Amino acid sequence: MMNRDLQFIVYLGGGLAMTLRRGVARVAAAVAASAVPVSCLALPASGAHQPGIAPHTSHTSHISQTPYTPYAPYAPYAPRTPHALHTPHASYVLHAPHTPYAPYLPHVPYGLYTTYVPHVPYAPHRSDAPHVPYVPYMPYVPHRTYRPYTSHVFRAPHAASPVSCSSSRQPALAAKLAADIQAARSGRVSSVAVGVDDPGAGLVCWFNPSAPFDSASVVKVTILAALLRTATAQHRYLTQREASLATAMITRSDNNATSALWAELGPGALRNFLSLARMTQTSLGQGGYWGLTQITAHDEILLLRLLASPNPVLGNTSRSYALGLMARVVPAQRWGVPAGAPVSLTTHVKNGWLPRSTHGWRIHSIGCFTGPGRTYSIVVLTQDNPTMAYGVSSVEAIARVIHRDLNPGATSAPPAAPARAADTPDEDIPPQPGIP
């Protein structure tokens, strides 16, 4: 700035004093006309300018942007005009609302917030804070600890509902039977499903009617019924081979005969019968494993109704044939629901027994009991039995109270004891991928 002033002195000579007086006069007039305080007129040191302000920028349109030419003698003083002096103050005022928060942003990166989200100290700010302290402990309690592998064999799951019995004709009998069935299963570790159907008394009882079970050999009655239905639809009798296989399958629970009929009927004929019988809760075993068919007490009662009462699915000849085979089951396999049955009634029974690595022994027994003017059916399905004998006793304890309540004062037949050979698996099921 000093060099520039010396140049003016050299070029202008004696006119310098006049020029300075005119400049001072103009500045004074401008200051008087503006509202800028006198303190705002302090000028920066020579050769320096304020940060962020271009030293040669002017808001006065008539002042040239080339201050170094001799034709713009007032250019050095342009930054000192009141308009220019307002520029730095205006710029700071405009940015002032944002600057107080800006310095804190670089110190709190967004990523740092995510590390604190799972921590409990932030939970009190949430509406569900009382529940948060328990969440961190869940990962340390594996699901299998709630139901260990051995519990499938020795511990029964909690029942979804109590025993339910109803009768429009004998409500007192229904209430007594429900209480007695509940008492009979009390204290047992077996998982149980029960169905009772007595059309003469207008009585039905249910306990876990839709719980699925591996069928074991009780599915053989379904196979027999599907065979009889298929023959009827084809307007023919059973062939000698079919009759021989059916007899062995039911009376001796022959597995080879069962596998042969299962394969010959095929899934189409079996599913057709299930559809006609409305046994919608029954699912056929896959890969030829008929013993892994999923059954329920509800569907087994429907099956026994078809055998015990006239219906459009199975004719009288077919029903009599099936019940006749079930009445001829060998003595060693007449345990289960026949226990406590009156001697005056004919027992038609089919049992199943199958141990597996989960849920222990499956011990099932289904049967019809017929006599002059008297017909009723009982289904008891169990699993989680530690041994076959334990499962048999669970089934028979329930069967006895049912026969006693339905036939008060009647003389019951002595129970049959399972043969020694019956303590072996009912069907040889090798390990299968995905099927425990």
Secondary structure as UniProt FT lines:
FT   HELIX           2..12
FT   HELIX           13..15
FT   HELIX           16..33
FT   HELIX           38..41
FT   TURN            46..47
FT   TURN            51..52
FT   TURN            55..56
FT   TURN            61..62
FT   TURN            67..68
FT   TURN            70..71
FT   TURN            73..74
FT   HELIX           75..80
FT   HELIX           82..95
FT   TURN            96..101
FT   HELIX           102..107
FT   HELIX           110..114
FT   TURN            115..118
FT   HELIX           120..125
FT   TURN            127..128
FT   HELIX           129..140
FT   HELIX           143..146
FT   TURN            149..150
FT   HELIX           151..154
FT   STRAND          164..167
FT   HELIX           171..185
FT   TURN            186..187
FT   STRAND          191..198
FT   HELIX           199..201
FT   STRAND          203..207
FT   TURN            209..210
FT   STRAND          213..214
FT   HELIX           216..218
FT   HELIX           219..233
FT   TURN            234..235
FT   HELIX           240..251
FT   HELIX           255..276
FT   TURN            277..278
FT   TURN            280..281
FT   TURN            287..288
FT   HELIX           290..292
FT   STRAND          294..295
FT   HELIX           297..308
FT   HELIX           316..327
FT   HELIX           331..333
FT   TURN            337..340
FT   TURN            343..344
FT   STRAND          346..355
FT   STRAND          360..371
FT   TURN            372..373
FT   STRAND          374..385
FT   HELIX           388..406
FT   TURN            408..409
FT   HELIX           420..423
FT   TURN            433..434
//
